[in-house]
Structure formats: structure tokens, C-alpha cells
Amino acid sequence: MSKNVVKVIEILAESPKSWEDAAAKAVAAAQKSLRDIKSIYIEDFSAEVVDGKIINYRITAKLSFKLE
């Protein structure tokens, strides 16, 4: 039996630049309190629109990390 156990958490993030930047920010923020992040799975994309322009890109994502 494998001794590797992975935990999955849900995280929300946003960026004024892009969905890719929002994902990078999610990983960077999570890495401050989690170690050994293995993957990110983007579940949902959304955006805030003002006057016909996107002002914030938002993601809902799941991050997996290895438990020690």
C-alpha cells in the first residue's frame, strides 16, 4: 500500500490581469501555508464586468498537496 496521501482543498482567487494570473496567485497564496502542492484543477471561471469591460478575472480551483 502506498504511504502517499494527498489532500484536496478548494480555493478562490482573482486578478485584474487574467485567469492564468488568478491561478498563479491562488498557488502562491496557498504555498504560504501549505507545502508540496502537487496540482491545481480549475473548476470555474468568472469575471466582474463594469461598463462593458472585464475588471477582475476570478477562478474557483481545487489544489492538491501531499500530507506528511
Summary of the structure (lengths in Angstrom):
residues: 68
radius of gyration: 14.2
end to end distance: 15.8
largest distance: 56.0
contacts: 172
relative contact order: 0.36
helix: 19%
strand: 59%
